[in-house]
Amino acid sequence: MAAAPVWSVDPRTGKQREQVAVEATAQEVDAAVRAAHAARGALADRAVRAAFLRTAADRLEAARDQLVEAADAETALGPVRLTGELARTCYQLRAFADIVDEGAFLDVIIDHPDDTATPPVPDLRRYKVPLGVVAVYSASNFPFAFSVAGGDTASALGAGCPVVVKAHPDHPALSELVARVLRDAADEHGIPRGVVGLVHGFEAGLELIRHPLVAAAGFTGSVRGGRALFDAAAARPVPIPFHGELGSLNPVLVTEAAAAERAEAIGAGLAGSVTLGVGQFCVKPGLVLAPAGAAGDRLVKSLTDAVGDTRPGVLLDHRMRDNFVAGVAERAGLEDVESPVTPGADGEHTVSAGFLMVPARRLAAEGAHDLLLEECFGPVTVVARYEDESEATAVLSRLPGNLSATVHLSDAEAAGEGRGAELLAELTPLAGRVLVNAWPTGVAVAPAQHHGGPYPATTSTSTSVGGTAIERWMRPVAYQNTPEALLPPELRDDNPLGLPRRFDGRLER
């Protein structure tokens, strides 16, 4: 049976633009994985792979106009947004090159023998080594930063792991272009082109996660798709680590004092965060706990005005559009749910932004309104009006894990008066990133960043953004009583590579 063709589709019209490739067969997936596995040795030299990452960034920048044009044709995200995202992607590649050069990610620890310890300590030397081939599952909403050359790929290559990327069907042509750029960069440094594999198709994604030479996987997408791959990774004869970003509600709590102090600013800021990128950011605030009463009314009025002024937009594909329209309608039909600004279909291919409002008591106990506690991908949020602090706490106690959780405090609360510290303590178990008086959209690429959270936000405790994302693709190994001549250079006493390390309990930089 012939493999199905892979088409580039224009989300503005829903029409096919061009055939890009065909869905990969099991044999083609096997060939891609084996080619990646064979390229591992070429990444062994840290200097080579750091240079490779920088060259990849340079080449992506050189091809910017072509790449942005291709990305916009397949995603309708717009040249401004896509140009910024490509810049972020190049920054990530260079940031991981710097991390590779520094070497601290290897976590070198050397302990010499100590017969006086109880029990005695032998000669022990520990560092981290790459896992092997990493399967990367591209995201729809970030065609550069979470796709072929995105954070999973950059961090895996930095760790010394070749990758095989399962292209997202929303931007197959762009995926091919970016993969070609990365392979050309590999050529420049004598690295086999198979170091970055690319496959298309649903079945190819399943074949990839099951392949015995795949050592780990990274995924960004839906709860349903991610959970299926997560289960497949665990069900293998040899289970593998699976870092999946599956879904997040990203709750926001606005205290009564904060609303009294700056309701209009909070309402406008919320509107901007909810509608940014047509609501297709993984950290879009999907549930807002706002006070009942006059201050809360002012916040809702500000939100209504700002969202009402937002122009309709195009979602990434028509399947997402259909799911958004149906999801909003189902939620709006629940008892006591109001639609101050009705979100949904607007024209044949666009959607309008809006928000739903419900008494918080409806969410404080299990029932039909639990649907409002599930992510709805697109430009919509739910504002739950609470009568007192106990109602807000009851809703928070029922939430699943999230990428982010936000609290808006008054100036006095932020200075330590009132319940500010207590509220942070309530939010911390819910998310990997806790924000105060800010909005979660916009995830800085920085060493201290954490983009992950309790399930279903992610399936691991790691991050997919920031320098520590490299740790997902490595495992520690300790050598005991190993002659110096047989040790890898990273673990020798004379430190020929000049690595930061902990040497007999002392941190050496």
C-alpha positions as CSV (number, residue, x, y, z in Angstrom):
1,M,0.0,0.0,0.0
2,A,1.4,3.4,-1.0
3,A,2.3,5.9,1.7
4,A,0.0,8.9,2.0
5,P,1.3,12.2,0.6
6,V,2.2,15.0,2.9
7,W,0.7,18.3,1.9
8,S,1.5,21.9,2.9
9,V,-1.9,23.5,3.8
10,D,-2.8,27.2,4.0
11,P,-4.7,27.7,7.3
12,R,-6.2,30.9,5.9
13,T,-8.1,29.0,3.3
14,G,-7.8,25.3,4.3
15,K,-6.5,24.5,0.8
16,Q,-3.6,22.3,0.0
17,R,-0.6,24.3,-1.4
18,E,2.0,21.7,-2.4
19,Q,3.0,18.1,-1.8
20,V,6.0,18.1,0.5
21,A,6.8,14.5,1.0
22,V,5.2,11.1,1.7
23,E,4.5,9.6,5.1
24,A,7.5,7.6,6.2
25,T,7.3,3.8,6.2
26,A,8.5,1.6,9.0
27,Q,11.6,0.9,6.9
28,E,12.3,4.6,6.4
29,V,11.9,5.3,10.1
30,D,14.4,2.5,10.9
31,A,16.8,3.9,8.4
32,A,16.6,7.4,9.9
33,V,17.1,6.1,13.5
34,R,20.0,3.9,12.4
35,A,21.7,6.9,10.6
36,A,21.3,9.0,13.7
37,H,22.7,6.2,15.9
38,A,25.7,5.9,13.6
39,A,26.4,9.7,13.9
40,R,26.8,9.6,17.7
41,G,30.6,9.4,17.6
42,A,30.8,12.6,15.5
43,L,29.2,14.5,18.4
44,A,31.7,13.1,21.0
45,D,34.0,16.2,20.8
46,R,32.4,19.0,22.7
47,A,34.2,21.7,20.7
48,V,32.8,20.2,17.4
49,R,29.2,20.1,18.6
50,A,29.4,23.6,20.1
51,A,30.6,24.9,16.8
52,F,27.9,22.9,15.0
53,L,25.2,24.5,17.1
54,R,26.6,28.0,16.3
55,T,26.9,27.3,12.6
56,A,23.3,26.0,12.6
57,A,22.2,29.4,14.2
58,D,24.2,31.3,11.6
59,R,22.7,29.4,8.7
60,L,19.1,29.7,10.0
61,E,19.6,33.5,10.3
62,A,21.0,33.6,6.7
63,A,17.9,31.8,5.5
64,R,15.5,33.9,7.5
65,D,13.5,35.4,4.7
66,Q,12.8,32.1,3.1
67,L,12.1,30.4,6.4
68,V,9.7,33.0,7.6
69,E,7.8,33.1,4.3
70,A,7.4,29.3,4.4
71,A,6.4,29.4,8.1
72,D,3.8,32.1,7.5
73,A,2.3,30.2,4.6
74,E,1.7,27.2,6.7
75,T,0.8,28.7,10.1
76,A,-0.6,32.2,9.4
77,L,1.3,33.4,12.5
78,G,2.6,36.5,10.7
79,P,6.1,37.6,9.7
80,V,6.6,39.7,12.9
81,R,5.8,36.9,15.3
82,L,7.8,34.4,13.2
83,T,10.8,36.6,12.8
84,G,11.0,37.0,16.6
85,E,10.5,33.2,17.1
86,L,13.3,32.4,14.7
87,A,15.6,34.8,16.6
88,R,14.7,33.0,19.8
89,T,15.5,29.7,18.2
90,C,18.9,30.9,17.1
91,Y,19.6,32.3,20.6
92,Q,18.7,28.9,22.0
93,L,21.2,27.1,19.8
94,R,24.0,29.6,20.7
95,A,23.0,29.3,24.4
96,F,23.4,25.6,24.4
97,A,26.7,26.0,22.5
98,D,27.9,28.1,25.4
99,I,26.7,25.5,27.9
100,V,28.6,22.8,26.0
101,D,31.8,24.9,26.0
102,E,31.5,25.6,29.8
103,G,31.1,22.0,30.6
104,A,29.4,22.3,34.0
105,F,26.4,20.3,32.6
106,L,28.7,17.2,32.8
107,D,28.5,17.4,36.6
108,V,32.0,16.1,37.2
109,I,32.6,14.8,40.7
110,I,35.9,13.2,41.8
111,D,36.4,11.6,45.2
112,H,39.8,10.0,46.1
113,P,40.0,7.1,48.4
114,D,39.4,7.7,52.1
115,D,40.0,4.7,54.4
116,T,39.0,6.7,57.5
117,A,35.4,7.2,56.3
118,T,32.7,4.8,57.5
119,P,32.3,2.9,55.4
120,P,35.6,3.5,53.5
121,V,35.4,5.4,50.3
122,P,37.1,3.9,47.2
123,D,38.3,6.0,44.3
124,L,35.1,7.3,42.6
125,R,34.7,9.5,39.6
126,R,31.3,10.5,38.3
127,Y,30.0,12.4,35.3
128,K,27.2,12.4,32.8
129,V,27.1,10.8,29.3
130,P,24.6,11.2,26.5
131,L,21.7,8.7,26.3
132,G,21.7,8.2,22.6
133,V,19.2,8.9,19.8
134,V,16.4,11.3,20.9
135,A,13.0,11.3,19.2
136,V,11.6,14.8,19.0
137,Y,7.9,15.4,18.4
138,S,7.4,18.9,17.0
139,A,4.7,21.3,18.3
140,S,2.1,23.0,16.1
141,N,2.2,26.5,17.8
142,F,5.9,27.2,17.7
143,P,7.1,26.1,14.2
144,F,10.7,27.3,15.0
145,A,11.2,27.3,18.8
146,F,9.5,23.9,19.5
147,S,10.1,22.2,16.2
148,V,12.9,20.8,14.1
149,A,15.6,23.2,15.4
150,G,13.8,24.0,18.6
151,G,14.7,23.5,22.3
152,D,14.5,19.7,22.3
153,T,16.7,19.4,19.3
154,A,19.2,22.0,20.5
155,S,19.5,20.6,24.0
156,A,19.8,17.0,22.7
157,L,22.5,17.9,20.3
158,G,24.2,19.8,23.0
159,A,24.2,16.7,25.2
160,G,25.8,14.8,22.4
161,C,22.6,13.0,21.3
162,P,21.6,12.8,17.6
163,V,17.9,13.4,16.9
164,V,15.1,12.1,14.7
165,V,12.3,14.6,14.4
166,K,8.7,13.7,13.8
167,A,7.5,16.7,11.8
168,H,4.3,18.4,12.7
169,P,1.7,18.1,10.0
170,D,0.9,21.8,10.3
171,H,4.2,22.9,8.8
172,P,5.8,20.0,6.8
173,A,7.4,22.2,4.2
174,L,9.1,24.4,6.8
175,S,10.3,21.3,8.6
176,E,12.0,20.1,5.5
177,L,13.7,23.4,5.0
178,V,14.9,23.7,8.6
179,A,16.2,20.1,8.6
180,R,18.2,20.8,5.4
181,V,19.8,23.9,7.1
182,L,20.8,21.8,10.1
183,R,22.2,19.1,7.9
184,D,24.2,21.6,5.9
185,A,25.6,22.9,9.2
186,A,26.6,19.4,10.2
187,D,28.4,19.0,6.8
188,E,30.5,22.0,7.6
189,H,31.9,20.2,10.7
190,G,32.3,16.7,9.3
191,I,29.2,15.4,11.1
192,P,27.1,12.9,9.1
193,R,23.8,14.4,7.9
194,G,21.9,11.6,9.6
195,V,22.6,13.4,12.9
196,V,19.3,15.2,12.3
197,G,16.6,12.8,10.9
198,L,13.1,13.9,9.8
199,V,10.1,11.7,9.3
200,H,6.4,12.5,8.5
201,G,3.2,10.8,9.4
202,F,1.2,9.5,12.4
203,E,2.3,5.9,12.1
204,A,5.9,7.1,11.7
205,G,5.6,8.8,15.1
206,L,4.5,5.5,16.7
207,E,7.3,3.5,14.9
208,L,9.8,6.1,16.2
209,I,8.9,5.8,19.9
210,R,9.0,2.0,19.6
211,H,12.4,1.8,17.9
212,P,14.9,-0.1,20.0
213,L,17.7,2.4,19.2
214,V,15.7,5.4,20.4
215,A,16.9,6.2,23.9
216,A,14.6,9.1,24.9
217,A,11.8,11.3,23.5
218,G,10.6,14.9,23.8
219,F,7.0,15.9,23.0
220,T,5.0,19.1,23.0
221,G,1.3,18.8,22.2
222,S,-2.1,17.6,23.4
223,V,-2.8,15.5,26.5
224,R,-4.3,12.7,24.4
225,G,-1.4,12.5,21.9
226,G,1.3,12.9,24.5
227,R,-0.2,10.4,26.9
228,A,-0.4,7.8,24.1
229,L,3.3,8.2,23.3
230,F,4.1,8.3,27.0
231,D,2.4,5.0,27.5
232,A,4.1,3.5,24.5
233,A,7.5,4.6,25.8
234,A,6.8,2.9,29.1
235,A,5.4,-0.2,27.5
236,R,8.6,-0.9,25.4
237,P,10.6,-4.0,26.4
238,V,13.2,-1.4,27.5
239,P,11.3,1.7,28.7
240,I,12.8,5.1,27.9
241,P,12.5,8.5,29.4
242,F,9.7,10.6,27.9
243,H,9.6,14.3,28.5
244,G,6.1,15.4,27.3
245,E,4.5,18.8,27.6
246,L,0.8,17.8,27.4
247,G,-1.5,20.6,28.6
248,S,-1.9,23.4,31.1
249,L,-4.7,25.6,32.4
250,N,-2.3,28.2,33.9
251,P,-4.5,29.6,36.7
252,V,-4.5,33.2,37.7
253,L,-5.7,34.4,41.1
254,V,-6.5,38.1,41.6
255,T,-6.9,39.2,45.2
256,E,-9.6,41.6,46.1
257,A,-7.1,44.1,47.2
258,A,-5.2,43.9,43.9
259,A,-8.5,44.4,42.0
260,A,-9.4,47.4,44.1
261,E,-6.0,48.9,43.4
262,R,-5.7,48.4,39.6
263,A,-8.7,46.5,38.2
264,E,-8.5,48.2,34.8
265,A,-4.8,47.4,34.3
266,I,-5.3,43.8,35.3
267,G,-8.2,43.4,32.9
268,A,-6.3,44.9,30.0
269,G,-3.2,42.8,30.8
270,L,-5.3,39.6,31.0
271,A,-6.9,40.4,27.6
272,G,-3.5,40.8,26.0
273,S,-2.2,37.5,27.5
274,V,-5.3,35.5,26.5
275,T,-5.4,36.8,22.9
276,L,-1.6,36.8,22.2
277,G,-0.9,34.6,19.2
278,V,-4.7,34.0,18.8
279,G,-4.6,32.2,22.2
280,Q,-2.3,29.5,21.0
281,F,0.4,29.8,23.6
282,C,0.9,26.8,26.0
283,V,1.0,29.3,28.9
284,K,-2.2,31.2,28.0
285,P,-4.2,31.8,31.2
286,G,-7.2,29.6,30.9
287,L,-8.8,30.2,34.4
288,V,-8.9,33.4,36.3
289,L,-10.2,33.6,39.9
290,A,-11.4,37.2,40.3
291,P,-13.4,38.7,43.2
292,A,-17.1,39.3,43.1
293,G,-18.2,42.9,44.0
294,A,-17.4,46.3,42.6
295,A,-13.6,45.8,42.1
296,G,-14.2,42.6,40.2
297,D,-16.9,44.3,38.1
298,R,-14.3,46.9,37.1
299,L,-11.9,44.2,36.1
300,V,-14.5,42.4,34.0
301,K,-15.5,45.7,32.3
302,S,-11.8,46.3,31.4
303,L,-11.4,42.8,30.1
304,T,-14.7,43.1,28.1
305,D,-13.5,46.3,26.4
306,A,-10.1,45.0,25.6
307,V,-11.2,41.6,24.3
308,G,-14.0,43.2,22.4
309,D,-11.5,45.3,20.5
310,T,-9.4,42.3,19.4
311,R,-9.5,41.4,15.8
312,P,-10.5,37.9,14.7
313,G,-7.6,35.6,13.9
314,V,-6.7,32.4,12.1
315,L,-5.9,29.2,14.1
316,L,-3.1,26.9,13.1
317,D,-5.4,24.5,11.3
318,H,-9.1,23.8,10.7
319,R,-9.1,20.8,13.1
320,M,-8.0,23.2,15.9
321,R,-10.6,25.7,14.8
322,D,-13.4,23.1,14.9
323,N,-12.3,21.9,18.3
324,F,-12.2,25.5,19.6
325,V,-15.6,26.4,18.3
326,A,-17.1,23.1,19.7
327,G,-15.3,23.4,23.0
328,V,-16.4,27.0,23.6
329,A,-20.0,26.1,22.7
330,E,-20.1,23.2,25.1
331,R,-18.7,25.3,28.0
332,A,-21.0,28.2,27.3
333,G,-24.0,25.9,27.5
334,L,-23.3,24.9,31.1
335,E,-25.6,26.3,33.8
336,D,-24.7,29.8,35.2
337,V,-22.1,30.3,32.5
338,E,-22.2,33.8,30.9
339,S,-20.4,35.1,27.8
340,P,-19.7,38.8,28.2
341,V,-17.7,38.6,25.0
342,T,-18.7,35.5,23.0
343,P,-15.8,33.6,21.5
344,G,-16.1,31.3,18.6
345,A,-16.4,31.2,14.8
346,D,-16.0,34.4,12.9
347,G,-16.2,34.0,9.1
348,E,-15.3,30.8,7.3
349,H,-11.7,30.5,8.5
350,T,-11.2,32.8,11.5
351,V,-12.2,32.9,15.1
352,S,-13.1,35.7,17.5
353,A,-11.7,36.0,21.0
354,G,-13.8,36.1,24.1
355,F,-14.3,34.9,27.7
356,L,-16.8,33.0,29.8
357,M,-17.8,33.9,33.3
358,V,-19.1,31.6,36.1
359,P,-19.6,31.7,39.9
360,A,-16.5,30.1,41.5
361,R,-18.8,27.9,43.6
362,R,-19.7,25.9,40.4
363,L,-16.0,24.8,40.2
364,A,-15.5,24.1,43.9
365,A,-17.0,20.6,43.8
366,E,-17.0,17.8,41.2
367,G,-19.7,18.1,38.5
368,A,-20.5,19.0,34.9
369,H,-18.6,22.3,35.3
370,D,-15.3,20.4,35.6
371,L,-15.1,20.9,31.8
372,L,-14.2,24.5,32.6
373,L,-11.1,23.2,34.4
374,E,-9.7,21.7,31.1
375,E,-7.6,23.6,28.6
376,C,-9.4,25.0,25.6
377,F,-6.8,25.8,23.0
378,G,-7.5,29.2,21.4
379,P,-8.4,32.8,22.4
380,V,-10.7,32.2,25.4
381,T,-10.5,32.1,29.2
382,V,-12.8,31.4,32.1
383,V,-13.3,34.1,34.8
384,A,-14.6,32.5,38.0
385,R,-16.0,35.0,40.4
386,Y,-15.4,34.1,44.1
387,E,-17.3,35.5,47.0
388,D,-14.7,34.9,49.6
389,E,-11.2,33.4,50.0
390,S,-12.4,30.0,50.9
391,E,-14.1,29.7,47.5
392,A,-11.0,30.6,45.7
393,T,-9.0,28.1,47.8
394,A,-11.5,25.3,47.1
395,V,-11.1,25.8,43.4
396,L,-7.4,25.9,43.5
397,S,-7.4,22.6,45.5
398,R,-9.1,20.9,42.5
399,L,-6.7,21.9,39.8
400,P,-4.4,19.5,38.0
401,G,-0.7,20.3,37.4
402,N,0.2,23.4,35.3
403,L,3.2,25.0,33.6
404,S,2.4,28.3,35.4
405,A,0.4,29.8,38.2
406,T,-0.1,33.5,38.7
407,V,-1.2,35.7,41.6
408,H,-1.9,39.4,41.3
409,L,-1.4,41.1,44.7
410,S,-1.8,44.7,45.9
411,D,1.3,46.7,46.7
412,A,0.8,46.0,50.4
413,E,0.4,42.3,49.9
414,A,3.5,42.2,47.7
415,A,5.4,43.9,50.5
416,G,4.5,41.1,52.9
417,E,1.3,42.3,54.4
418,G,-1.8,40.1,54.4
419,R,-1.9,36.6,52.7
420,G,0.7,37.1,49.9
421,A,3.1,34.4,51.2
422,E,0.2,32.1,52.0
423,L,-1.1,32.4,48.4
424,L,2.3,31.7,46.9
425,A,2.4,28.5,49.1
426,E,-1.0,27.5,47.7
427,L,0.1,28.0,44.1
428,T,3.5,26.4,44.3
429,P,2.3,22.8,44.3
430,L,0.3,23.5,41.2
431,A,3.0,24.7,38.7
432,G,6.6,24.8,37.6
433,R,6.6,28.6,37.4
434,V,4.9,30.9,39.8
435,L,4.4,34.5,38.8
436,V,3.5,37.6,40.9
437,N,1.9,40.6,39.2
438,A,2.9,39.5,35.7
439,W,1.4,37.4,32.9
440,P,2.6,33.9,32.0
441,T,2.8,34.3,28.2
442,G,6.4,34.9,27.3
443,V,8.8,32.3,28.4
444,A,12.3,33.7,28.7
445,V,15.2,31.5,27.6
446,A,17.4,31.9,30.6
447,P,19.5,29.7,32.9
448,A,17.0,29.9,35.8
449,Q,13.9,29.2,33.6
450,H,11.6,26.3,34.3
451,H,9.1,25.3,31.7
452,G,7.5,22.2,33.1
453,G,5.2,21.3,35.9
454,P,3.2,18.5,37.7
455,Y,1.2,16.2,35.4
456,P,-0.4,16.8,33.0
457,A,1.7,19.9,32.3
458,T,4.7,17.6,31.8
459,T,5.4,13.9,32.3
460,S,8.7,14.6,34.1
461,T,10.2,17.0,36.6
462,S,12.5,18.6,34.0
463,T,12.2,21.7,31.9
464,S,12.1,22.1,28.1
465,V,13.3,25.8,28.2
466,G,16.5,27.1,29.7
467,G,20.0,25.6,30.1
468,T,19.0,22.8,32.4
469,A,16.9,21.3,29.6
470,I,20.1,19.5,28.5
471,E,19.9,17.3,31.6
472,R,16.9,15.4,30.1
473,W,19.2,13.6,27.6
474,M,22.0,12.5,29.9
475,R,22.6,9.9,32.6
476,P,25.3,9.7,35.3
477,V,28.1,7.1,35.3
478,A,30.6,6.4,38.1
479,Y,34.0,4.8,37.6
480,Q,35.5,3.0,40.7
481,N,39.2,2.3,41.2
482,T,39.8,2.9,37.5
483,P,43.5,3.4,36.4
484,E,44.1,7.0,35.3
485,A,45.2,5.8,31.9
486,L,41.8,4.3,31.3
487,L,39.7,7.1,32.5
488,P,37.9,9.5,30.1
489,P,39.7,12.8,30.0
490,E,36.8,14.5,31.8
491,L,37.6,12.5,35.0
492,R,41.4,12.7,35.1
493,D,43.1,14.4,38.0
494,D,45.0,16.8,35.8
495,N,41.7,18.1,34.3
496,P,43.1,18.3,30.7
497,L,39.7,19.8,29.5
498,G,39.6,22.5,32.1
499,L,36.2,21.5,33.3
500,P,34.4,22.9,36.4
501,R,34.1,20.0,38.9
502,R,33.8,19.0,42.5
503,F,37.2,17.6,43.5
504,D,37.4,15.9,46.9
505,G,34.5,17.9,48.1
506,R,35.7,21.3,46.9
507,L,34.1,23.1,44.0
508,E,36.7,24.0,41.3
509,R,35.8,26.5,38.6
